[in-house]
Amino acid sequence: MPMRVALRLILLVSLGGAVFSGVLTYREIWGVTAVSCPAPGAAGTILGYPACVYGFFMYLAIAALSILGLRGRS
């Protein structure tokens, strides 16, 4: 598989993951659903934040790296 095709596929998957985890983060942090965000230190949190927050930023980082790879010369 050519590098540019792989980077485009990685970008597509990372943007989809960012949207999904972004929706989860919004619902958890701002309490859009009936269930509120767990208390800091509770099960399901990492350093007081839900895991979806970290997933959101990791997907954004992967998307940024794939964009940089696509913009580079090959």
C-alpha positions in Angstrom: 0.0 0.0 0.0 1.5 3.4 -0.9 2.4 5.7 1.9 -0.1 8.5 1.0 -3.0 6.0 0.9 -2.0 4.7 4.3 -1.8 8.2 5.7 -5.2 9.1 4.3 -6.7 6.0 5.8 -5.1 6.8 9.2 -6.4 10.4 9.0 -9.9 9.1 8.2 -9.9 6.7 11.1 -8.4 9.3 13.5 -11.0 11.9 12.6 -13.8 9.4 13.1 -12.3 8.5 16.5 -12.0 12.2 17.5 -15.6 12.8 16.6 -16.8 9.8 18.6 -14.6 10.5 21.7 -15.4 14.2 21.4 -19.1 13.5 21.7 -18.5 11.2 24.6 -16.3 13.8 26.3 -18.9 16.5 25.8 -21.6 14.3 27.3 -19.5 13.3 30.3 -17.9 16.6 31.1 -21.0 18.9 30.6 -23.5 16.3 31.9 -25.8 16.3 28.8 -27.0 12.8 29.8 -28.7 11.9 33.0 -25.5 10.3 34.3 -22.9 12.8 35.5 -19.2 12.6 35.3 -17.7 10.3 38.0 -15.9 12.0 40.9 -12.1 12.4 40.7 -10.4 9.2 41.7 -13.5 7.1 41.1 -13.5 4.0 38.9 -13.4 4.8 35.3 -11.3 8.0 35.6 -7.7 8.7 35.0 -6.3 11.6 37.0 -9.9 12.7 37.6 -11.0 12.8 34.0 -13.0 10.2 32.0 -10.9 8.1 29.7 -12.7 9.5 26.6 -11.0 12.9 27.3 -7.6 11.3 26.8 -8.8 9.3 23.8 -10.0 12.6 22.2 -6.6 14.2 22.5 -4.8 11.1 21.3 -6.9 10.9 18.2 -6.3 14.6 17.6 -2.5 14.0 17.9 -2.7 11.1 15.4 -4.7 13.2 13.0 -2.2 16.1 13.2 0.7 13.7 12.6 -0.9 12.1 9.6 -1.7 15.6 8.2 2.0 16.5 8.7 3.0 13.3 6.9 0.6 14.1 4.0 2.0 17.6 3.7 5.6 16.4 3.6 7.3 15.5 0.3 7.5 11.9 -0.7 
